[in-house]
Amino acid sequence: MGSSLSNQIAKMLMDMLDAEGTTEIKRNDFAQAMGCVPSQINYVISSRFTPEHGYIVESRRGGGGYIKITRIAFDFPSAILHTVNSIGDELDALTCRSLILNLVQSGVLSRDGAKLMLAATDESALKVVPFEYKDKARASIFKQMLLAYGKDD
């Protein structure tokens, strides 16, 4: 299961999310159109279209099985608080990056804000932190940056 195929599937699904932020697919038909097995579609959806990434996924059995993907629409304060609450006590670099990019894509975070947050939570910024504390430090830094970004001055 190559990552380039996963990227193609994810891009196709993103393109299919209409102006209202929802799309419905028939898993077997979509897999056939993408030239892959249905489990590859499941993998992409379960790893990239999660609540943490700002999506709700509903599955319907029967009739070939439909999957509905909906982008969660948040107002600015709700999006910030949802993200902060979804982080927990530890945050790995890849998940942090995904959360930041999702906030940019949903219009909550500016590209400049994202660049600063990516730089502050990157492995190179945390190189002086002992390995066993990096994910805790990253979570704390990211939460504080989000809360500061969300405040009106």
C-alpha positions as CSV (number, residue, x, y, z in Angstrom):
1,M,0.0,0.0,0.0
2,G,2.1,2.8,-1.3
3,S,1.9,6.3,0.3
4,S,1.6,7.9,-3.2
5,L,-1.6,5.9,-3.8
6,S,-2.8,6.9,-0.3
7,N,-2.0,10.6,-1.2
8,Q,-3.9,10.2,-4.5
9,I,-6.9,8.8,-2.7
10,A,-6.9,11.5,0.0
11,K,-6.5,14.2,-2.7
12,M,-9.4,12.8,-4.7
13,L,-11.6,12.7,-1.5
14,M,-10.6,16.3,-0.6
15,D,-11.5,17.4,-4.2
16,M,-14.9,15.7,-3.9
17,L,-15.8,17.5,-0.7
18,D,-18.2,20.1,-2.2
19,A,-18.8,23.7,-1.1
20,E,-20.8,22.4,1.9
21,G,-17.9,20.2,2.9
22,T,-19.5,16.8,2.4
23,T,-19.2,13.9,0.0
24,E,-20.6,10.4,-0.2
25,I,-18.9,7.5,-1.9
26,K,-19.6,3.8,-2.6
27,R,-16.5,2.2,-1.2
28,N,-16.2,-0.7,-3.7
29,D,-16.9,1.5,-6.7
30,F,-14.4,4.2,-5.5
31,A,-11.7,1.5,-4.9
32,Q,-12.2,0.1,-8.4
33,A,-12.0,3.6,-9.9
34,M,-8.8,4.3,-8.0
35,G,-7.3,0.9,-8.9
36,C,-6.9,-0.4,-5.4
37,V,-8.6,-2.7,-2.8
38,P,-11.4,-1.4,-0.6
39,S,-9.2,-1.8,2.5
40,Q,-6.9,0.9,1.1
41,I,-9.9,3.3,1.0
42,N,-10.6,2.4,4.6
43,Y,-7.0,3.0,5.6
44,V,-6.9,6.5,4.1
45,I,-10.3,7.5,5.6
46,S,-9.4,6.1,9.0
47,S,-6.0,7.8,9.1
48,R,-6.7,11.1,7.4
49,F,-10.3,11.9,7.8
50,T,-10.6,11.8,11.6
51,P,-12.3,14.2,14.0
52,E,-8.8,15.4,15.0
53,H,-8.3,16.4,11.3
54,G,-11.8,18.1,11.3
55,Y,-14.0,15.4,9.7
56,I,-16.9,13.2,10.6
57,V,-17.2,9.9,8.8
58,E,-20.4,7.9,8.7
59,S,-20.7,4.4,7.2
60,R,-23.9,2.8,6.0
61,R,-24.0,-1.0,5.5
62,G,-26.1,-2.6,2.8
63,G,-26.5,-1.6,-0.8
64,G,-22.8,-1.9,-1.4
65,G,-21.9,0.3,1.6
66,Y,-21.7,4.0,1.4
67,I,-19.3,6.2,3.3
68,K,-20.2,9.8,4.0
69,I,-17.4,12.3,4.9
70,T,-18.3,15.7,6.3
71,R,-15.8,18.5,7.1
72,I,-16.7,19.9,10.5
73,A,-17.6,23.6,10.2
74,F,-16.3,25.5,13.2
75,D,-16.3,29.2,14.1
76,F,-12.9,30.5,15.0
77,P,-13.1,30.1,18.9
78,S,-14.7,26.7,18.6
79,A,-12.0,25.5,16.2
80,I,-9.2,26.7,18.5
81,L,-10.8,25.1,21.6
82,H,-11.6,21.8,19.8
83,T,-8.0,21.6,18.7
84,V,-6.6,22.4,22.2
85,N,-9.0,19.8,23.7
86,S,-8.1,17.1,21.2
87,I,-4.3,17.4,21.9
88,G,-4.0,15.7,25.3
89,D,-0.8,15.7,27.3
90,E,1.5,14.5,24.5
91,L,1.7,15.3,20.8
92,D,4.1,13.8,18.2
93,A,5.5,15.9,15.4
94,L,3.5,14.3,12.6
95,T,0.1,14.8,14.4
96,C,1.0,18.3,15.3
97,R,1.8,19.2,11.7
98,S,-1.4,17.6,10.6
99,L,-3.4,19.7,13.1
100,I,-1.7,22.9,12.0
101,L,-2.3,22.2,8.3
102,N,-5.9,21.3,9.0
103,L,-6.4,24.7,10.7
104,V,-4.9,26.5,7.7
105,Q,-7.0,24.6,5.3
106,S,-10.2,25.4,7.3
107,G,-9.3,29.1,7.3
108,V,-8.8,29.2,11.1
109,L,-5.0,29.8,11.0
110,S,-3.1,32.1,8.7
111,R,-0.1,30.7,6.7
112,D,2.2,33.0,8.7
113,G,0.7,31.7,12.0
114,A,1.1,28.2,10.8
115,K,4.8,28.8,9.9
116,L,5.5,30.0,13.4
117,M,3.7,27.1,15.0
118,L,5.4,24.6,12.8
119,A,8.8,26.1,13.6
120,A,8.1,26.2,17.4
121,T,6.9,22.6,17.5
122,D,9.5,21.1,15.0
123,E,12.0,18.5,16.2
124,S,14.9,20.9,15.6
125,A,13.3,23.4,18.0
126,L,13.0,20.7,20.7
127,K,16.4,19.2,20.2
128,V,17.6,20.3,23.7
129,V,14.6,18.6,25.3
130,P,15.3,15.1,26.5
131,F,13.6,12.5,24.1
132,E,11.1,11.3,26.7
133,Y,9.8,14.8,27.2
134,K,9.6,16.1,23.6
135,D,6.0,15.1,23.0
136,K,4.9,16.6,26.3
137,A,6.8,19.8,25.6
138,R,5.4,20.0,22.0
139,A,1.8,19.6,23.3
140,S,2.2,22.3,25.9
141,I,3.9,24.7,23.4
142,F,1.3,24.1,20.7
143,K,-1.7,24.5,23.2
144,Q,-0.2,27.8,24.4
145,M,0.3,29.1,20.9
146,L,-3.2,28.2,19.9
147,L,-4.7,29.9,23.0
148,A,-2.6,33.0,22.4
149,Y,-3.5,33.0,18.7
150,G,-7.2,32.8,19.5
151,K,-7.2,35.8,21.9
152,D,-8.4,39.2,20.8
153,D,-6.1,42.0,21.7
